Amino acid sequence: MKKFFTAGALMCIAGHSYAQFSEAQLDSIVNAVQLQEVEVKGVSRMTRADRQVVIPPHSAVESSVNGRDLIGRLHLPRITVNPLTGEIGLSGNGTVVITINGVMGSSAELAAIAPGDIVRIEHIDNPGPRYPDADVVLNVVTRRHDTGGSVSADFLNAFRKGGEADLDHLSLSYSHGKSQWVYSGQLMRLVRDNWTRDYSEIRHLPAQTMTIKEIGLPSEMEISDFNNSLSYSLADDNRYMFNAKVGFLYDAIPHSEEADRTTLRTISTDNSVSEIYEHLGERSVSPSLDLYGQYRFGSGATLIANVVGTYIRSKNDHIYRQTDTDGNLLESISSHNKGRKYSIISELAYNQQFNRHRISGGIRHFQSIADNRYAGDVVSAVTLRQAQTTVYGQYSVTLGRVNLMASAGAARFYSSQANGSLSRWIFTPSLAASWSPVEELAFRYKVALQGKMPSLSELSDIAQPIDPGYLRKGNPDLKAFRILDQEFSAGWQWRWLSIDLSVPITHEFKPIMESVVWMDEAFVRTYFNQRSFSHIGAEARISVRPWKDYVVVSLTPTIDHYRSHGNDFRCSHTIRNLQIDAEINWKNWQLSYNTLTGYANYLYGTRLMRERNMSMVMAGYRSDVFSLKAGVLDPFVKKYWMETRDESPLLSSVSRAYSRRPTYFVVQLSVNLGFGRQKGSRDPGLDNSDTDGGLLKGVK
């Protein structure tokens, strides 16, 4: 198995806390529960109006191999961690943004942090106007080391006949006085050689109905990414902080799990049989520069500035070929698309603490230009521009056991291409409250109105062939839309039992969803501002510790109901799920069982995405320096599958992709070495990033 190790940066050490309590109060709590590395005996989770603040217990730190592993062991509400790909997701669909000390980070950078260096995790489920694209923000606050350095590595390798999965990390850090250098990197690769897709489709033509059935043949699937960065910080924790980070991300999908296929096709109208070969290859390169500065005044005020520049060069190649049973070519479609995108994100924020009261405000601006070139059967070029300006203010207060937060903002969305442009202002208020009648019990409620603008690929006025008589096209007339988010949650902790309940409710007004229309003698899959979309979910996370922290069992049942109301369709679906996690720790030995839930379990528009749960059993030994584990992925199943159902009135379809023999053998080695280190602390700051390349893809 070929290995490739890389380096890149981790820890953007900087920031300022937006928590709804003073830093002095929180630091005193942290020192009280973690002094001299003793085990946390008191309440390790504090509830505020816009977030939960979690201090990792000593037992979770001791049993974790890195920062990302620690996040999974804390069982935060609605947060899911996939150990094979490194993804941190949200149950019921949604976007999780990771910040490290408040500065934009990634799961790769999080995995390079030693668990003992994490002071607290802020689970911000009411991000507000400062985080326009996030449903949840995980802000990880780490210790600052004034001297010395560290070397850490984590290598997870899963393998079976015809498949492998690699997730490898390497990071180095060095501190001296007020300066710190950190670099870290991640290589992820997932390969399957027996990925098979069966497909059926019903096309409602003006004069007849056509049924298409495809029986899949084994194909190869491969995805990989290489994520690294290098950062330098200069900090005086009581006065100022400057951080500079250079990042580099390379994504490659040589064989897509959604589009690569070889099938035998039968068409009902003439019972003809043909063979279909389809391939989609994608790759992108994205360097970035992040400059962050903070100055803290003696009066309790803080001024923060952040500028992020990103360049994304992306490419995708789509090939569709249809032959008869004798190998004669019947249809051939190809597209070769290239894109270049330049973007800059800047933000200026001010915060003032008055004992129990806190006010903050700021302005954030995003500007991008994308230059896309389409070649193949369709040759065209398009230049798209987007901008979003947000102005916001926030006030919070603590009244005994009650925390209140209110914010107001306004966002202007702008986009243009060729001779057309769109512009819209959206008011973005939010309210949140938390109440803790006793120390072990807390209730929270939030409501927020947000805005969302269409992506560049959705706006692209280009038609890309999918297969004969079937096109994908953008829509330059799309408009930004509003989203109303609400969530009620409650948490209870008592001795060996803890229960977290969450009920998220989302309603989108005039959302952008796909539709299939009949146009110019062809089916066209495009985007429109539809009527509405709503989602209501419920999750209960029940954790039991029957024998101190030696045995931990967590059950997480979830139910999500989705409803899409389009201009010409109505769709609804309910998805139920159960996640089981169990862990046994005895001295330095560990045994664990985990359910891995996929993120493709949701309905949006006419498309329902479903994915089978996976499971992993691991056992191993952990010391202060290294950890070695071995186990099995999916030991009890014969087939792993993903399914997409489309309820379009004109063109309904079912695509079911699966892999036989899904069982992998897993080996994980982690090493953490530190030298000459003395601990300090640091606080959080801002979140800014751009990852959307903007290319339209001519696939189903």
N, C-alpha and C positions, 0 to 999 in steps of 0.2 A: 504494500500500500504506500503510494508515494506521499511523502510529507513535504509541506512547504511552510516554513515559519517566517514570520514577518514581524516588523516593528512599527509602532505608531504611537500616538499619544493618548494619555488617559487623564483624568482629573484636571478640569479647568478650575483651578482653585481660586474662587472668588465669590463674592456675592453679598447679598443682603436678604434677610428674612422678611417675608410678607406674612408671617404667622400673626394671628390676632392676639398676641400676648407679647410682653417685652422679652427681649433676648436675655436680659439679666435673670428674669424669672425662670426661663427655660433652662439656661445654663446651670442654675442652681439645682434644678430637678435632675438634669443629666449627671451632674457631679455626685448628687446624693445617691443615685441608683447604680452608678457605675464606678464609683471610687475604688481604686485598687483592683479593678477587674472582678469584683464580687458579683454574684448572681443577683439579678433583679428580683426583689421580693414584693415590691409594691405594684401599683398600677403602671403598666408599661405602654398604655395607649391613652392619649389625651385628645378629647374631642373639641373642635372649634367650629365656628360657623361655616367656614369654607373648606375645612380639611380635618384629617385625623393625623396626629403626630405620634409615631410609633418609635419607641426606644427598643431596639432588639434585645431580647433577653439573652443572658449569657449562654444558656443551653443551645439556642438557635445559632449563635455566633460560633460556638465550638463545633457544631455538627455541619457547618456550611463550608464549602470549598472556595467560594468567591462571592462577590456582592450580588450577582444575579441569582445564584443559588439561594442566598439568604432571603431575597425578595420572595422566592417561591415558598420558602419554609415559614414565612410570616403569615401566609394565607390572607392577604389583604383583600377587601371586598372587590369582587368582579375581576381581579387581576389573575391572568393565567400566564404560565411560563412554559415554553417548549424547549426542553433541554437539547433536542437534536438540531434545531435551527437557530436557537438563541433568541427567538422572538418573544417579546413581552406583549401580550394582547389583552383584550377586554371581552368578557363574556357578553353575548348578545350583540356583538359587533360594535365598533367604535375605535377611536384612536387614542393611544397612550403616548404621551410625550415624556421623555426621560431627561431630567436635568441633574447635574452633579454640582452641588453647591450653588444651584440656581442657574448655572450656565448650561446651554444646550449640550446634551451628551447623547450616548447611544447605548444599546445593550452590550455592545462589544467593550466600550469603556467601563461600563458597570461591572462586567465580568472580570475585569482586570484589577478591581479593588479588593484588597484583603478584607474579609468580614469584620475583623477586629478594628479596622479603621473607620467603620461606619458608626457615627454618633447617633443619628436618627434618620427616619424616613418620613417625609411629609406626603401623605396621600391626599392630593388636592383634587376633589371631585367637583369643584365649582371654580374652574380656572378663570372665568371672567374674560373681559375684552383683551387682556394682555396675552392670552393664549387662544387666538381665534380658531385654530384648527384642532384643538385638543378637547377630548371628552374627559380625560383624566390626566393629571400631571403627577409623576412620581419624582419628587425632589429628594435626592440622597445627599445628606450632609456628612462630610468626612472630617477626620482630624487633620490638622496641619502638623507636619513633622519639621521641626526647626533645623535638625541636622540629620545626616545619614541618608540612607537610601534603601531600596528594596528591589528584589527581582521576583517576579511571580510568573508562573506558567500553568496552563490548564489544557490538557489534551483529552478530548472525548472522541472515541472512535468506535463506530458501530459497523458491523460487517456481516454479510451472508453471501451465499452463492448468487452472483448476479447483481449485487447491490452493496453500497457502502454509504456511510454518513460520517463526516469529519467536522468537528468544531474545535478549533485550536486557538489558543490565546498566548500572547507573550507580552509582558510589560516590564518597564524599568522606570525607576524614579530616583531622583537625587535632590536633596535639600541642603541649602547652606545659608544660614542667616535668614534674610527676608526673601531669598530667591528659591525657586523650585523649578526643576525640569522633569517632565514626565513624558514617556512615550509608550504606546501600547498598540497592539494590532490583533486582528481576528481574521481567520480564514475559515469559511463555512463552505462545505460541499456535500451535495446529496445526489446520489445516482441510483436509478433502478433500471434494469434492462428488460423487465417483463411488464411494463406499464401498458395496460390494455383499455381501450375505450369503445363501448357499445353506444350506438346513437340511433334515435328514431325521431322522425320529424313529420308533421302534417302541414302541408302548404295549401291554404285556401285560395286558389286561383279564381279569377272572375268567372271562368267557364267550367271549372272542374276542381276536384280535391285530389291532391297528390300525396301519397304516403311514401316516405323514404325510410328504409331500415338499413342499418349498417352493423355488421358483426366485426368486432375488433380483432386485430392480430397484435401480438406482443411488439411493443415499441420501446425505445429508450427515452428516459427522462433524466435530465441533469440540470441542476441549478448550483450556483456558487456566488460568493461575494468575498471581497477582500477589503477590510475596513481598518484604516490606521490613521493616526494623528500624532502630532507633536505639539506640546504646549510649554509655555514659560510664564511664570507668575512672579510678581514682585508685590509683597504685601506687608503692611503694618496693620495688624488686625484692629487696632483702635482708631485708625485714621483713614488709610487709603488702600487701594488695591488695583493692580493692573494685570490683566491676563491676555495673552495672545496665543491663539491656537491655529495651526495649519492642519487641515484635514484632507484626506484622500480616500475616496470610495470607488471601488470598481465592482460593478454588478454584471454578472453574465448568466444567461439562460441559454445554453447551447441547444437544449431540447426541452420545450415547454410542456409541463404536465397538463395544461389546459388546451393546447392546440396541436401538439405532435400526435399523429395517429396514422395507422395503416388499417383500412377496413375494407370489407366486401360489402358493396352497396346493391340493394334491390329497390327498384322504383315500381310502384303499384300500377301506374298507367300503362306500361308496356311489359312489365315483368323483366325488364332488362337487368343484367348483372354486370357490375363493373368493380374495379378496384380503385380505392381512393388513397392517395398519399398526401399528407399535409404536414408542413413543418413551419414552426415559428422559432427563430433565433433572435435573441435580444442581448444587447450589452450597453453599458453606460459607464462613463468616467466622470467623476465629479470632484475636483479640488475645491477647497473653501478656505477662507480666512475669517477668523472671528476675533474682534478686538473689543475688550470689555474694560471699563473703568468705573471705580466707585470711590466716593469721598464721603466720609462720615463727619458731620459737624458735632461740636460739643453739646449743642442744644437738643440732641436726639433726632436730628434731621439727617437724611442720607440722600445724596444725589448720585444717580447711576446713568451711565451712557453705554450703549452697545451698538456696534456696527458689524454686520456679517455680509460678506460678499461670496457668491457661489457661481461657479461655471459648470454647466452640465452638457456633456456631449454624448448623445445617445444615437443608437442605430437599431433598427429591427428589419429582418428579412423574412418575408412570408412566401411560401411556395405551396401551390395546390396543383395536383396532377391527377387526372382521371383517365384510366385505361380500360379497354375491354378485356375479356378473359384471355384473348390471344396476345395481349400486350400492346395493342395499337392505341395510340394517344387519341383521346376523345376531347378532353378539355385541359387547358393549362393556364394558370393564373399566377402571377408573381408581383411582388412589390418589394422595393428596397428603399427604405426611408432613413433619412439622417436628420438630426436636429441639433441645434446649438442654442443654449439658453443662458442668459446672463441675468443675475438678480442681485439686489441689494436690500437688506433689511436693516433699518435703524430705529433706535428707541431711546427716548430720554424719559426718566422717571424720577419722581421726588416723593419722599416719605417722611412723615413727621409723627413721632410718638409723644403722646401726652398722658403719661400714667396709664389709665384704663382705656384711653381713647387713641385712635390711630387714623390718620388721614393719608391718602396717597393719590397720586395722579400722574399722568404722563401722556405722551404722544408716540405712536408707532407708525412707521411708513414702510410699505413693501412696494418695490418697483421691479418689473421684469420685462425682458424682451426675448422672444423666441423666434429663431429663423429656421424653418423646417423645409426640407427638400424631399419630395416624393418622386420616386422613379419606378419603372417597371411597366405594367399595363396602363397605369395612370401616371402622367408626368406633370408635376406642378410644383409651385413654391408658394409659401405663405409666411408672412411675418405677423406675429401677434404681440400685442402689448397689454400688460395688466398692471394695475396699481390698486392698493388698498391703504387708506389712511384712517387710523383710529385714534380718537381722543377720549380719555376716560378719567374718572375720578372715583374714589372709594373711601368709605367711612366705616369704621368698626368700633365697637365698644363692648366691654365686659362688665356685666352687672351681676355680681354674685356668681351663681352657677349658670347664668344665661349669657350666651355670646350672640351678638347681632352684627350683621354686615350688610351694607347696601352700596351698590355701585351704579353709576350711570355713564354711558358712553355713546358715541356716535361713530359710525363707520361709513366711509365712502368707497364704493366699489367702482372701478373703471376698467374697461377693456376696449380694444380697438384692433381692427385688421382691415386691410384694403381701404375702402372709402367709408366704412361704417364704424360706429363706436356706441358703447352703452355706458351709462352712468347711473348710480343709485345710492342714496343715503339710507342707512338703517339705524334706528335707535336701539341701543343694546343695554337695557337695565338688568339688574339682578338683585335678588334678596336672598339671604340665608340666615338661619338661626339654629342654635344648638342649646340643649338644656340637659343638664346632668343632675337629676334630683338627689342622687347618692353617688358615691365614688365609683361604684361598679356598674352603673347604668347610665346610658346617654341616648338622647334622641336628636335627630337632625332633619332639617328640611331646607331645600333650596329650590329656587325658580329663577330662570334666566332666559332672556330673549337674545338670540344671537343671529348673525348673518353669515351667509356662505355664498361665495362667488363660484361660477362655473370654472372647471379646469381648462387648461389650454387645449387639451386634446378634444374636449367636448365642444369647444368653440370653433375648431378648425373646419373651414368650409371646403373639405376635401372628401370625395367619395372613393372608398377603397373596396375592391372586389373581395368577397369572401369565398363564394363558389358560384357556379353558373346561376344567374338570375337572382343573386343575393349580394347586397352591398352594405357596407358600413359607412356612415357619413356623420360629420359634425354639424352643428347648427350655430351660426354666428349670431342668431337673434336671442340666445338664452339670456336670462336675467338672474341677478343675484336674488336669493330668497331668504326668508326668515325661519328660524328654528326655535321652538319653545321647549326648553328642557326643565323637567321637574324631577326631584328624587326625594323620597322619604327613606330614612335609614335609622336603625336602632342597634345598639350593641350592649351586651351584658356579659360581665366576667365575674365568675364566682369560683374560687378555689380551683378545682380541676376541670371546670366547664366554662366554655365561652361560646356565645351565639351572636352572630352578626346577620342582621336582616337588611335587605336593600330592595327597594321598589322604584326603578327608574321609569319615567314616562317621557316620551318624546313625541312632539307633533311638528311636522314640517309643512309650511305653507308654500304652495306653488313650487314643490321640489323639482329638481332636474332628475328625470328618470327616463329609461330607454323605452322606445316604442318601435314597432314594425309597421311600416306603411307601404302601400302599393303605389309605385311611382315610375313612370316611363317604362312600363312592361317589366318591372323588377321589384323584388322585395327590398326595402331599404330599412336597415336598423339604424335609428338615429336618436336624438335626444330632444325632449321638450320639457318645458315647465308644466308639470302635471298638476292635478288638483290638490292632493294631500298625501302624506305618509305619516303613519303613527306606529309607535312601538311601546308596549308596556311589558315589563318584566318583573320577575320576583326571584330573589336568590336568598337562600339561608345557608350560612356557613357555620357548621356545628363542630367544634373542636373539643375533644375529650382527652384528658391526661389522667388515666386511672392509676398510674404508678409514677408520680412525680413527672419528670421529663424523660424517664427511661422509655415510656410508651406514649406515643401521640397518635391519635386517630382523628381524621377530619372528614366529614361528609358534607358535600355541597350540592344539594338539589337545586335546579334552576328551571324556570319556565318562562318562555318568551313568546309573546303574541304580536304578530306584525299585520299591518293592514295598509295596502296601497290602493289609492283611488286615482286612476289616471283619466285622461280625456276620453278614452274609449275602453277602459277596463277597470275591473275591481278584483283584487286578489287579497287573500288573507291566509295565514297559517300560524300554527302553534307548534313550538319546538320544546321538548322536554329533555332534560339531561341530568346526569348524576356523576359527580366526580368524587372519587374515593382516594384518600391519601393516608398512609399509615407508616409509622417509623418506630423502630426499636433501637435504642442507644444503650450500650453497656460498656462502660469504660471507653476504650478506643475503638470498639467495634460498632458497626452500623448495619442495619437491615431495613430496607424501605420498599414500599409499593406505592406507585403513583398512577393515577389516571391522567392521560394527556388529552385534553379536549381541543379539537380543531377550531379555527376561527371561522371556517366556512359553514356556519350554521345560522343562516338568516334569510329573510326575504326582503327584496327591495325592487320596486316596480313590479314586473311580471316574473322576475327570476327568483327561484328558491334555491339556495345553496345548502347542501347538507354534507357532512363529513363524519366518518366513523371515528369514535374514540379509540385512542391507543392506550396501552398500559406498559409500565416498566417496573421490573423487579431488580433491585441492586443490593449488593452486600459488599462490605469492605472494611478497611482499617484506616484510621486517621491519627496522625501525630501532630505535634506543633509545627512541623516543617513540611510534611507531605501527606497526601491522601491517595490511596489506591483502592479502586472499586471495580467490580465486575458484575455483569448482570445480563438480563434478556429483555428485549423490547418486543411486545406483542407475543408472549409465549402461548396464549390460549386461543388464538384465532387463526383461520386458514386464509382469510382474504381481508385486505384493507381497501376501502373504497371512498370515492368522492362522487357526489351526484349534483347535477344542475338541471332543474326543471323550469321550463319557460311556458307561462300560461298566456302568451300573446294570442289575441283573437284571430289574427291572420296566419301566424306561423308558430305553432306550439311544438315543443321538442323536449326530449329527455336525453341527457348525456350522462352516462355512468362510467367512470374510469376506476380501474381497480388493479391491484397488484397481488398476485398469488405468492405464497410463501413469504409473508411479511415479517417473519421472525428474524430479528437481528441479535447478534451477540455484542455486548457493549463492554468496553474497557475505558476507564477514566483515571488519569493520573494528574494530580495537582501538586505543585510545589510553591511554597512561599518562603522567601528568605529575606530577612531584614538585617541591616547593619548600622550601628551607631545612631539609632533613632531616638529622638525625644519628642513627645507628643505636645500638640497645641490644639487649636480648634479653628473652625471657619464657618461662614454663614452663606446663605444662598443669594442668587441674583436673578438674571433674566433668561428667557427661552426664545431663541430665534433660529430658524432653519428654513431651507428650501430644498425639496427633494423631487418635485414634479418636473420631469423632462418635457412633457407636453406633446409627444408624438401620438398621432392617431394610429391604431393598429387594425388592420383589416382581417380580423378573426371573429369567430362567433362568441 
